[in-house]
Each structure stands twice: as structure tokens, then as C-alpha cells.
């Protein structure tokens, strides 16, 4: 977080405990300590119930390119919510999905199989760059949260999640979504160029991001018994997003 903050990513200041940022807390009746960090408080709201404007999308896209240009070192890890693992997660969790959603996802699968994932350019990715993790205050300042799944992975995966999870909105009209999609992608390209191969498949990766929202949240519902309203939101958003992106021709 300190490395990204130094690069210009707007995130809360971390407070040190002596020479360290991590605080160790011993919890009664627990053999393992809990590690915490203390951060500056940012009073803002996310974009779940306050859809971003085109100006918001433009600013946030630029911030994302700063993250994707980072020289931070990070070992790759498997994350079931990240689109580069879409096929693996679909095959493992297909049994928890309805036939109608399987039909939608299979359309994405046929497109996705045309992408040679190992050959995609890699970078540092935030990996959860969506409306729930981006705040804005009354002064027009932004704050990017949740660095727990920062990864070294295909950059296109990050772009797909950003377009699906921040720019697009199944509750908006088709025309507004097309404009938001183009605004987000063009704003990103203004600061960080994608290869022709990435550009060819960016629509498919956006669809895969929606498909994985549905798959990963369904896994949590049926395997981990996550019955929360938030998890239900991701299940529904995944389905609606796949329908939207199909209508958009991505």
C-alpha cells in the first residue's frame, strides 16, 4: 500500500507502530494472533448506490493505470474471483449453477477459449477494482480500498474487472452502457497502451468477469453457506452483466 501510495494512488495513510505498520493482537482462546493495520479515516461513499459519472470513470481509469504500471514485486496467486481463472472455476463449480446461467456462461466459455492466457502481458493488478472498493468524498477526492488480493497477473484481467465492476451498470440503458464502456477503455488507453491482442479480447474478458462474479458468489452460497445480501448481489450482478454484455455485442 505504501508503494502504491508513493506512486500516486489515492489511499489512506498508514500509521506505524514503532518501525512497523503491522499491529499484532493476541486474541483469547486463539493460538494464532491477528495482524492489523491502522489507517487514516476517509469519509466518503462508494459507487454501489451512487453510479459514477463519465468524469469519475475517466479519473478512476487513470488511477488504475498507475497501479498497473507499478514496479512492486508480487508473487502470483490463485484467486477464484479473478477472470484469468475463469475456466478452472467454472469447471469446478458448474454443478452449483442453474441451467439458464450455464447456457449464458457457455457462450462466454467459447469466446474465452480463444484467448491464450499465458501469453497475455502481466502487471501488478489491484484485482478488485470495482464500485464497492472506490470511495469519493464531498470535496471530489477519491480513495481506493482493499489491497488484500493484489496480484501479479494478466493486465487484461484487471481491465475486464474494471469495465464490468465499475463502468457498466445493467440497470442503465444500453446506450449509456456503451458510452460508459468506451469512456473507461479510452481513458485507460490514454495513459497505458494495451497490445492489439489485448484489445481484441477485452470484451470477452469483461464478459468473463461478470461470469466469474456469478460463479464465485454461487460457490460461496452453496459451499461456504454465505447467505448474505452482499453475496446475493454478486450472483445477480453476474447474471445481469452477462446478459448486458451479450446485448452490447462484446
Secondary structure, DSSP 8 states (H G I E B T S, - for coil): -HHHHHHT-----EE-BTTBS-EEE--TT-SS-EEE-EE-----B-SSSS---HHHHHHHHHHHHHHHT----------TTSGGGHHHHHHHHGGGS-HHHHHHHHHHHHHHTTS-GGGS-EEEE-S--SGGGEEE-TTS-EEE---TT-EEEEHHHHHHHHIIIII--TTS-HHHHHHHHHHHHHHHHHHS---HHHHHHHHHHHHHHHHHHHHHHHHHHHTS----HHHHHHHHHHHHHHHHHHHHT-
